[in-house]
Amino acid sequence: MSFDWHTHRRARFGRAGDKLQLGDLILPLDAHLDCGPELGQIPARVVAQLAAQTAALTDGECQPQLAALAFAATGRPRALDHYFPLARVLAPPERDAFDDLVSFIAGHPNFDLRLVTAGGTPLYAAAHPVDLPAGARHIVAGHLAETFFYRPDLLERLLSGRRHFRMYATRAVYAADGGQAGGCFNPERGALMLVLARLYEGFNDDRPGVSPFLHEFGHML
């Protein structure tokens, strides 16, 4: 099935009876999304399953855009270009360098990104990195890469110590762990705290808008 990837990558999946809804499209479960030469065809059923897993993990609060789900399905970094305005204007060699930098940050031992779910005491200490939906880690790492792409010296300084980022599965879990509003920086813990659903805010239109993560990251800095 052909569709405009650049338009629909910012849309969210939903159910329409026994079919799937993606923005203004109604799709059968056995459809294949032609996402262009860089991503290829992705089964709609696989994307729907990934969306359902994230919804189950977050009690329905978090509904990532197709772009994040396409990354989870393919592992290809170009799926996430929508989240990084800088990536749209980089020349090919710099674009490859950006991808490498995102992977470097995502795997750095001082990049302490975890998802907090219900059931831990204290919740902050009970976070488990393996619970993060695929794509979330690379979006956070990509925001850091975009911020410091032209200042590797500052990125090196940032990652010279442990940096704590906590994503919360639901607003209730976030509030129970002392979170304020939908995101905050806790100076006592040295941690950026954000409801997971807010990581995807501001990316539903063609041009990215306000990013709650970057706002709180400014407080961390």
Beta strands, then each sheet from edge to edge (+ up, - down):
strand 1: 13-16
strand 2: 19-22
strand 3: 25-27
strand 4: 32-34
strand 5: 41-43
strand 6: 111-116
strand 7: 163-168
strand 8: 183-186
strand 9: 191-195
sheet 1: 1+ 2- 3+
sheet 2: 4+ 5-
sheet 3: 6+ 7+ 9+ 8-
end
